[in-house]
Amino acid sequence: MTDVSIRDPLGAWTIARLLCGEPIDGVNVAALSEPYGLIALNVSERRNGKKAEEVFAEVLAELKPDIAREIREAVFAADPQKARPRMRGMSAEDLLKANLPPLRWAIQGLIPRPGVSILGGAPKAGKSWMSLQIARALSMGESVLMRVVTEKGRVLYYALEDGPSRLQGRIRQAGWTGREDVIFLFGDSLPPLDDGGLVTLESDILAHKPVLVVLDSLAAAKTGRLDENDGGQIAELMYAMSRMSHNYDLSLLIVHHHRKMTTGSPLGDLRGSGAIGGAADAIMALYRERGESESKLGLDSRDAEGGDWTLGFTGCGWTFLGGPEIAEQKKSERNITRALKTLGLGGTLEDVIREVGGMRRQDALNALQGLVDSGAAECEDVPSGGGRPRRVYRFIGQGGL
């Protein structure tokens, strides 16, 4: 097919209605301009017994890519969301008796399906590394961060802050093999969400049928006209994406930045209006000091237990280390390492505590023993002029730090 008419409002509206299962009374499908007539005919007749969305994607695949994209955007600009049948109300009795499906997770306790998840953190905290790790695990059906992947499938990954070269380097470093069912889209492949991008996002979802969509990042996916601090504007966008995740039964992971001053609250530390986190079903927050290999991951979810994890950065991803007590122990070891380096030839437990600037004696002792066990420090008992020997600690190398 070579000669097509891209603009046909009636054709676009007709296909949108068919995709939503709505009637098209009074429309003569045969009279629609091409390719709208052909698409509408195949969708209405459910070619090969497939779903309307699958037929729509198949027919578009037979067109030139630029024409197919314009057709998709024209169809979704006809506002299929409003045409989509809405759930009717239910009485309390009916709701109690209803046989409803259980809550589902794409990744148990982390990523709900359907639903919106947000991964927040400061710049350079390792958010993109984690989102790539999640995408790979879900596409391969492998566990991630000690959590089971329950919904293996295709991932649609919008790398809006990174170009192909940088992303190639990252996935090579992380050991990707090419068997991962992940589709990467870059830069201008997604128009700003507040300027036609929602239409493109929905058409891409229809074409690729992902179980997870990663949007990296929210800031790069919108124009400067949409103010993150404007609760009304940002709420409209967030809830539109939430509806989309439920309409297409998929998980949506949005990467977002933290405020400059954080408090340790996954919800409260997200930059911009509280409406951003308010629209999310789950929030993960990375707290990592510059140059440190450990990070706290704060969790906040509607349907799972929250709390804090300690993660270790491998240089190309994250590993689960334990609960928050591990992070405190690592922090104590770092502080004591700096103190031992300052003391040079070594110091007693009391010298170390004084150099750190105050620390519980048992915490300092545990941290020192951890450094000795890892080979980063040594200790020896030194005579003290006839009295009880003094135990002196010295820093000797990086060891396990």
RAKAZI-V293328 format. One record per run of one state. SS is the DSSP state (A for helix, B for strand, O for the rest). FROM is the first residue (numbers start at 0). TO is the last residue. If there is no record, write none. Layout:
# RAKAZI-V293328
ss & from & to
SS & FROM & TO
SS & FROM & TO
This chain:
# RAKAZI-V293328
ss & from & to
O & 0 & 7
A & 8 & 18
O & 19 & 27
A & 28 & 30
O & 31 & 34
A & 35 & 44
O & 45 & 45
A & 46 & 48
O & 49 & 50
A & 51 & 60
O & 61 & 63
A & 64 & 76
O & 77 & 78
A & 79 & 82
O & 83 & 90
A & 91 & 96
O & 97 & 103
B & 104 & 106
O & 107 & 109
B & 110 & 111
O & 112 & 113
B & 114 & 120
O & 121 & 125
A & 126 & 139
O & 140 & 142
B & 143 & 143
O & 144 & 145
B & 146 & 146
O & 147 & 147
B & 148 & 148
O & 149 & 153
B & 154 & 158
O & 159 & 162
A & 163 & 172
O & 173 & 180
B & 181 & 185
A & 186 & 188
O & 189 & 191
A & 192 & 194
O & 195 & 195
A & 196 & 207
O & 208 & 210
B & 211 & 215
O & 216 & 217
A & 218 & 220
O & 221 & 229
A & 230 & 246
O & 247 & 249
B & 250 & 257
O & 258 & 268
B & 269 & 269
O & 270 & 272
A & 273 & 277
O & 278 & 280
B & 281 & 286
O & 287 & 292
B & 293 & 300
O & 301 & 305
B & 306 & 312
O & 313 & 316
B & 317 & 322
A & 323 & 342
O & 343 & 345
B & 346 & 346
O & 347 & 347
A & 348 & 355
O & 356 & 359
A & 360 & 373
O & 374 & 375
B & 376 & 381
O & 382 & 388
B & 389 & 394
O & 395 & 400
